Amino acid sequence: MARPPRPSRILALAAAGLPLLSCAVGPDFARPPAPEVDRYTREPLAEQTSSTDVAGGEAQWLVQDLDIPGQWWTLFHSAALNALIEQALKSNPTLPAAEAALRQARENVYAAQGSFFPTVTASFSPSRNKTATGVVFTAASSGSPFFTLYTGQVVVAYAPDVFGGTRREVESLGATAEFQRFQLEAAYLTLTSNVVAAAVQEASLRGQIAATGEIIKIETQALEILRKQFALGQVAGAEVAAVEATLAQAQATLPPLQKQLAVQRDLLAALIGRFPSQEPAEKFELASLQLPQDLPVSLPSKLVEQRPDVQAAEAQLHTASAQIGVAVAAQLPQFTLTANAGTTSNLIRQFIMTPGTTFWTLAGNVAQTVFDAGTLLHKKRAAEAAFDQAAAIYRSTVLAAFQNVADALHAVQTDADALKAAYTAERAALKSLEIARRQLQLGAISYLGLLTAENTYQTALLALVQAQAARYADTAALFQALGGGGWNREDAPPAKKWDVQLIP
């Protein structure tokens, strides 16, 4: 007589065969196509910006499809900036937080993949028992009421993924892991961009403070001239008082700038993971930064592959797509297989390899929800609505990305023109002020002409400094808008695609 197959062998065969005969219900995710546009702005971009003979006024070339280096900030050729970003990447807590979130998401994928395999549980239960001897017909009424029982067994449980619900769940968690990976890339890009922006802003504030100091110096010299003329009786005291008031107003603009600089230093300390009392040694001046000459303009079709926020939105769309399959599978029959094999004995020495002490059970189960008041149906509809929401969010993210690039390109070109105009205005205002000062010394004009020239120069000088800083800020913003070159980083975490395959 043939020996019956072992329960474990039957279960193994079933576990291997059922997934191969099944299919994953729900939609198969397809990446959204790239937008069918060939440029970012309505009008064609000029190949070159205007130039100005001043720091930060160099012409910049817009190079189509130029790749972005992974460490794009090195193009500013500032050792202090490079050192500060290196400190930020090592000590800022936002990156470890994003890395931990990525590790958590990946571990969730690994945990879910365990559902493809049977669960095996082994147990051993020794017990000491007493039978009630006073009960009629008890089997122990003629013997000792005390007995010992040793039971050991192995339970194997398996839920075949007949309709692919488990695979869709793993697919969803894999897409969530992809989302977290792109969130890490976004955190990296945001951090480095914020450090560059903060450094440029500090340089701008230092330039404005220096310009204000120059203005105060000029107005102090003018006040000395008027005081001498007042001593000679050439001007009235009201004129001296008016110039004193103008000087006081210029001096009053200095503390707010110094306050902004202190706040900016606190920001830089926080960005590199330090407390405000531990501010960095690096300091920034506009003259210490070099404006990159060649600016990349990625093809619009590549932008959706380069921007981490767009890729993260795509991963969320993938997650929502897989969840539809999970919801559909929940409406279909659920299959389970269980096997139980073990041995039981009254004596521990008879526990193993003793005839008549073994037992086993092999069982299967199919369950189908018959009535749930529409719960599973509405969960499926909710999953479909979540997919529609994710699709709309994805499109919104793409539109915002293209707008971001277009804004940066407009800023690069128009701010170059603004710097040229600001420089021309500053030169003219300075020349007018020098003429006014000579005329005042000769008594050819009144103090009102001097005040007008001083106010004009003050406005023009501050505008020049701000226009210079804008060129650097625009360049950093363009690199950030185009994705920051994360695909060229040598220290980037390895990409990992969570392709779900059948488990044989």
VOGU-3710 file (C-alpha; in Angstrom, 3 decimals, decimal comma):
1> marpprpsri> 0,000/0,000/0,000  1,422/3,393/-0,968  2,396/5,716/1,853  0,206/8,839/2,015  1,996/12,097/1,232  3,236/14,144/4,136  1,176/17,233/5,036  4,193/19,493/4,664  4,781/18,178/1,140  1,172/18,771/0,143
11> lalaaaglpl> 1,268/22,313/1,525  4,557/23,069/-0,198  3,196/21,943/-3,549  0,086/24,044/-3,076  2,120/27,066/-2,037  4,293/26,740/-5,117  1,513/26,161/-7,599  -1,293/28,525/-6,686  0,538/31,856/-7,217  1,672/30,724/-10,648
21> lscavgpdfa> -1,940/30,219/-11,694  -3,105/33,540/-10,305  -3,103/37,084/-11,541  -2,980/40,392/-9,736  -6,306/42,172/-9,918  -6,572/45,918/-10,218  -4,845/48,326/-12,606  -1,202/47,903/-13,599  0,592/51,174/-12,950  1,919/53,093/-15,933
31> rppapevdry> 4,135/56,136/-15,507  2,459/59,373/-16,594  3,936/60,631/-19,866  6,123/63,712/-19,864  4,327/66,952/-20,762  4,279/67,625/-24,487  5,934/71,032/-24,341  9,266/71,994/-25,827  10,153/75,008/-23,679  9,456/76,571/-20,312
41> treplaeqts> 8,582/80,137/-21,308  6,213/81,537/-23,892  8,946/83,420/-25,724  12,246/81,791/-26,763  15,045/82,233/-24,251  17,959/84,466/-25,089  21,226/82,584/-25,221  23,038/85,156/-23,103  22,142/87,610/-20,354  23,300/91,192/-20,302
51> stdvaggeaq> 26,539/92,052/-18,516  27,657/94,867/-16,246  31,137/95,962/-15,235  30,605/95,222/-11,551  30,946/92,237/-9,241  28,167/89,783/-10,049  27,522/91,445/-13,378  29,132/88,861/-15,615  27,151/87,595/-18,566  25,637/84,136/-18,193
61> wlvqdldipg> 24,967/81,676/-20,990  21,812/79,545/-21,008  22,948/76,182/-22,352  20,241/73,806/-23,539  20,360/70,287/-22,065  23,524/70,988/-20,067  23,838/68,472/-17,236  23,949/69,654/-13,634  26,820/68,540/-11,381  25,858/66,751/-8,190
71> qwwtlfhsaa> 27,641/69,452/-6,161  26,411/72,433/-8,131  27,255/74,927/-5,379  30,965/74,457/-6,084  30,399/76,504/-9,253  30,353/79,600/-7,019  34,038/78,893/-6,260  33,728/79,716/-2,572  35,718/77,562/-0,177  33,700/78,951/2,731
81> lnalieqalk> 30,424/77,959/1,056  31,718/74,466/0,272  32,833/73,984/3,873  29,506/75,193/5,245  27,483/72,832/3,050  29,732/69,946/4,043  28,998/70,705/7,698  25,269/70,943/6,972  25,228/67,556/5,227  26,974/65,978/8,212
91> snptlpaaea> 25,109/67,596/11,087  21,705/68,892/9,989  19,030/66,621/11,547  16,628/66,726/8,605  18,737/64,303/6,566  18,976/61,595/9,265  15,230/61,928/9,771  14,588/61,398/6,055  17,048/58,493/5,970  15,289/56,856/8,914
101> alrqarenvy> 11,938/57,251/7,174  13,407/55,545/4,101  14,765/52,661/6,176  11,377/52,267/7,840  9,601/52,175/4,474  12,011/49,560/3,116  11,630/47,369/6,195  7,856/47,537/5,737  8,361/46,184/2,208  10,494/43,329/3,487
111> aaqgsffptv> 7,916/42,560/6,174  5,100/42,469/3,616  7,077/40,196/1,303  7,008/37,602/4,089  3,338/37,047/3,262  4,406/35,220/0,117  5,688/32,353/2,264  4,025/30,014/4,749  4,151/30,796/8,443  5,611/27,956/10,499
121> tasfspsrnk> 5,061/27,831/14,257  6,577/25,156/16,532  5,328/24,560/20,053  5,915/22,198/22,974  3,363/21,908/25,770  4,087/19,786/28,836  1,193/19,484/31,312  0,333/17,723/34,586  -3,338/16,793/34,888  -5,856/15,269/37,345
131> tatgvvftaa> -8,995/13,507/36,219  -12,224/13,868/38,208  -12,632/10,353/39,628  -16,086/10,999/41,047  -17,681/11,327/37,632  -19,628/8,300/36,442  -18,215/6,524/33,410  -14,964/8,405/33,642  -12,162/6,599/31,981  -9,912/7,186/34,970
141> ssgspfftly> -12,291/5,840/37,583  -10,378/2,563/37,746  -6,891/4,020/37,631  -4,745/6,856/38,918  -6,380/10,280/38,416  -3,018/11,890/37,763  -1,275/11,849/34,424  1,344/13,814/32,493  1,049/14,798/28,846  3,761/16,060/26,546
151> tgqvvvayap> 2,625/17,532/23,241  4,829/18,914/20,505  3,578/20,129/17,169  4,375/22,179/14,122  1,667/24,338/12,565  2,075/25,580/8,997  -0,326/28,238/7,730  -0,386/29,695/4,261  -2,679/32,142/2,482  -2,168/31,707/-1,288
161> dvfggtrrev> -2,139/35,009/-3,132  -4,662/33,758/-5,681  -5,893/37,148/-6,857  -2,719/39,154/-6,208  -3,922/41,176/-3,238  -0,672/40,534/-1,369  1,383/41,446/-4,398  -0,538/44,680/-4,773  0,052/45,438/-1,091  3,786/44,840/-1,505
171> eslgataefq> 3,708/46,962/-4,665  2,021/49,754/-2,726  4,582/49,596/0,075  7,374/49,519/-2,502  6,036/52,694/-4,073  5,880/54,231/-0,591  9,561/53,360/-0,171  10,240/55,090/-3,494  8,350/58,117/-2,198  10,558/58,221/0,891
181> rfqleaaylt> 13,672/57,925/-1,271  12,642/60,956/-3,265  11,727/62,745/-0,046  15,315/62,176/1,054  16,537/63,630/-2,238  14,221/66,596/-1,763  15,543/67,125/1,767  19,112/67,051/0,438  18,314/69,546/-2,314  16,351/71,827/0,006
191> ltsnvvaaav> 19,106/71,834/2,618  21,921/72,653/0,201  19,810/75,289/-1,549  18,888/76,891/1,770  22,530/77,093/2,784  23,446/78,779/-0,507  20,495/81,176/-0,241  21,386/82,022/3,369  25,014/82,649/2,423  23,982/84,937/-0,436
201> qeaslrgqia> 21,576/86,789/1,836  24,325/87,260/4,408  26,614/88,636/1,711  23,832/90,978/0,603  23,271/92,246/4,150  26,980/92,812/4,661  27,027/94,744/1,413  24,034/96,835/2,478  25,646/97,517/5,853  28,839/98,610/4,120
211> atgeiikiet> 26,838/100,809/1,742  24,944/102,366/4,632  28,254/103,033/6,374  29,502/104,760/3,237  26,353/106,887/3,084  26,734/107,851/6,755  30,335/108,828/6,071  29,314/111,040/3,135  26,526/112,722/5,070  28,828/113,266/8,056
221> qaleilrkqf> 31,303/115,055/5,796  28,487/117,190/4,358  27,347/118,070/7,868  30,860/119,216/8,777  30,854/121,535/5,756  27,522/123,062/6,768  28,664/123,530/10,348  31,696/125,451/9,147  29,481/127,591/6,935  27,109/128,128/9,847
231> algqvagaev> 30,041/129,310/11,972  30,879/131,814/9,246  27,274/132,933/9,058  26,809/131,631/5,541  23,876/129,277/6,345  21,092/129,294/8,840  20,836/126,945/11,798  17,702/125,360/10,311  19,734/124,095/7,377  22,270/122,472/9,695
241> aaveatlaqa> 19,459/120,893/11,698  17,879/119,479/8,537  21,139/117,802/7,508  21,578/116,493/11,056  18,115/114,941/10,808  19,007/113,322/7,489  22,186/111,897/8,991  20,232/110,554/11,952  17,793/108,855/9,587  20,650/107,179/7,739
251> qatlpplqkq> 22,153/106,027/11,023  18,759/104,652/12,075  18,728/102,303/9,075  21,880/100,588/10,289  20,550/98,668/13,367  17,767/96,897/11,411  20,329/95,680/8,906  22,575/94,496/11,716  19,600/92,716/13,260  18,865/90,960/9,975
261> lavqrdllaa> 22,503/89,920/9,723  22,423/88,462/13,240  19,243/86,545/12,396  20,870/85,275/9,204  23,872/84,064/11,176  21,508/82,212/13,525  19,888/80,591/10,488  23,230/79,442/9,132  24,116/77,961/12,526  20,840/76,022/12,570
271> ligrfpsqep> 21,323/74,797/9,000  24,669/73,230/9,890  23,185/71,621/12,999  24,550/74,030/15,618  23,086/76,266/18,284  23,062/80,045/17,736  25,879/80,464/20,250  28,021/78,222/18,019  27,793/80,251/14,829  30,080/79,191/11,979
281> aekfelaslq> 33,426/80,818/11,422  32,718/81,270/7,705  31,569/84,734/6,651  30,308/85,769/3,248  30,812/88,823/1,091  29,539/89,316/-2,438  33,111/89,754/-3,613  33,974/86,246/-2,328  31,415/84,590/-4,618  31,892/83,952/-8,321
291> lpqdlpvslp> 28,890/83,942/-10,611  28,634/80,707/-12,668  28,922/81,483/-16,363  27,117/78,515/-17,947  23,595/77,822/-16,714  21,856/74,563/-17,599  18,417/74,482/-19,172  17,231/70,871/-19,058  14,798/69,634/-21,663  11,208/69,915/-20,403
301> sklveqrpdv> 10,741/66,199/-20,990  13,563/65,491/-18,522  12,326/67,764/-15,769  9,782/65,243/-14,466  12,639/62,737/-14,086  14,956/65,187/-12,352  12,748/66,941/-9,826  12,465/64,897/-6,600  9,099/66,447/-5,752  7,642/65,302/-9,091
311> qaaeaqlhta> 9,108/61,834/-8,637  7,692/61,684/-5,115  4,257/62,640/-6,437  4,556/59,890/-9,052  5,411/57,382/-6,327  2,309/58,433/-4,398  0,277/57,910/-7,560  1,766/54,413/-7,856  0,866/53,705/-4,230  -2,732/54,743/-4,828
321> saqigvavaa> -2,926/52,601/-7,981  -1,764/49,491/-6,136  -4,255/50,119/-3,334  -7,080/49,744/-5,846  -5,866/46,213/-6,508  -5,744/45,539/-2,771  -9,344/46,685/-2,420  -10,508/44,596/-5,392  -8,764/41,473/-4,058  -10,490/41,937/-0,694
331> qlpqftltan> -13,853/41,502/-2,451  -12,861/38,097/-3,849  -12,645/34,719/-2,095  -9,866/34,350/0,467  -7,967/31,045/0,509  -6,042/29,576/3,438  -4,185/26,303/3,889  -3,129/24,912/7,261  -1,216/21,825/8,297  -0,645/20,578/11,806
341> agttsnlirq> 1,645/17,690/12,690  3,034/16,589/16,017  3,364/13,969/18,681  1,932/13,544/22,150  2,933/11,157/24,908  2,533/10,562/28,620  6,251/9,933/29,025  9,006/12,200/27,795  11,094/9,180/26,758  8,266/8,071/24,488
351> fimtpgttfw> 7,809/11,504/23,030  9,881/10,889/19,901  9,660/8,058/17,442  7,093/6,033/19,358  4,328/4,344/17,348  0,845/5,610/18,064  1,876/9,006/19,437  1,876/11,076/16,210  -0,947/13,062/14,725  -1,454/15,432/11,781
361> tlagnvaqtv> -4,127/17,519/10,153  -4,320/19,090/6,706  -7,090/21,610/6,083  -8,096/24,164/3,532  -10,542/27,006/3,716  -12,221/29,344/1,255  -14,094/32,337/2,619  -16,202/34,802/0,668  -17,887/37,828/2,153  -21,617/37,476/1,541
371> fdagtllhkk> -22,917/40,590/3,261  -21,017/43,549/4,701  -23,468/46,412/4,060  -21,309/47,635/1,166  -18,114/48,028/3,235  -15,742/46,434/0,710  -17,424/48,158/-2,228  -17,044/51,565/-0,641  -13,431/50,813/0,278  -12,772/50,081/-3,391
381> raaeaafdqa> -14,472/53,328/-4,411  -12,439/55,168/-1,783  -9,241/53,690/-3,249  -10,281/54,851/-6,719  -11,018/58,321/-5,381  -7,589/58,357/-3,688  -6,026/57,515/-7,052  -7,885/60,386/-8,717  -6,674/62,690/-5,964  -3,065/61,506/-6,370
391> aaiyrstvla> -3,321/62,026/-10,133  -4,523/65,596/-9,647  -1,761/66,252/-7,108  0,793/64,862/-9,536  -0,386/67,169/-12,312  -0,372/70,118/-9,922  3,183/69,260/-8,877  4,319/69,088/-12,509  2,712/72,439/-13,300  4,347/74,005/-10,240
401> afqnvadalh> 7,711/72,557/-11,281  7,500/74,047/-14,769  6,362/77,360/-13,303  9,292/77,264/-10,885  11,775/76,796/-13,733  10,123/79,480/-15,865  10,195/81,942/-12,962  13,875/81,220/-12,359  14,713/81,715/-16,046  12,808/85,001/-16,141
411> avqtdadalk> 14,642/86,118/-12,999  18,061/85,223/-14,427  17,470/87,364/-17,494  15,559/90,310/-16,039  17,722/90,639/-12,932  20,782/90,870/-15,145  19,110/93,828/-16,851  18,092/95,193/-13,439  21,698/95,067/-12,238  22,840/96,933/-15,333
421> aaytaeraal> 20,224/99,635/-14,728  21,041/99,774/-11,006  24,730/100,199/-11,733  24,020/103,003/-14,205  21,760/104,696/-11,671  24,356/104,371/-8,910  27,089/105,850/-11,079  24,880/108,761/-12,068  23,740/109,336/-8,481  27,321/109,310/-7,217
431> ksleiarrql> 28,390/111,784/-9,864  25,446/114,043/-8,989  26,328/113,820/-5,285  29,973/114,748/-5,914  28,865/117,784/-7,925  26,432/118,802/-5,195  29,111/118,537/-2,516  31,501/120,789/-4,490  28,718/123,285/-5,143  27,826/123,277/-1,450
441> qlgaisylgl> 31,430/124,052/-0,527  31,348/126,967/-2,939  27,964/128,103/-1,681  26,429/127,625/-5,119  23,498/125,493/-3,874  21,470/125,248/-0,717  21,319/122,294/1,643  18,135/121,131/-0,119  20,082/120,306/-3,273  22,592/118,337/-1,223
451> ltaentyqta> 19,878/116,405/0,626  18,226/115,459/-2,636  21,506/114,184/-4,072  22,305/112,250/-0,904  18,907/110,571/-0,780  19,143/109,630/-4,450  22,581/108,119/-3,978  21,539/106,246/-0,852  18,636/104,640/-2,685  20,746/103,832/-5,751
461> llalvqaqaa> 23,608/102,329/-3,744  21,375/99,992/-1,738  19,530/98,981/-4,899  22,853/98,128/-6,540  23,878/95,839/-3,688  20,496/94,100/-3,723  20,667/93,691/-7,510  24,118/92,122/-7,226  22,877/89,629/-4,624  19,864/88,801/-6,786
471> ryadtaalfq> 22,125/87,470/-9,548  23,629/84,886/-7,193  20,263/84,008/-5,658  18,691/83,588/-9,117  21,439/81,203/-10,155  20,994/79,052/-7,051  17,219/79,074/-7,553  17,604/77,839/-11,147  19,807/74,937/-10,094  17,265/74,031/-7,427
481> alggggwnre> 14,323/74,341/-9,824  15,983/71,969/-12,301  16,462/69,260/-9,682  19,896/70,036/-8,294  21,806/67,289/-10,117  20,978/64,628/-7,533  21,337/61,952/-10,223  25,055/62,827/-10,448  25,767/62,601/-6,728  28,375/60,053/-5,744
491> dappakkwdv> 27,043/59,849/-2,176  23,405/59,400/-3,216  21,584/56,358/-1,811  21,298/53,583/-4,385  18,093/53,521/-6,352  15,947/50,493/-5,619  12,962/49,515/-7,689  10,471/47,327/-5,885  9,332/45,165/-8,801  6,960/42,499/-7,461
501> qlip> 7,571/39,063/-8,928  5,858/35,730/-8,411  7,450/33,629/-5,700  7,977/30,052/-6,936
//
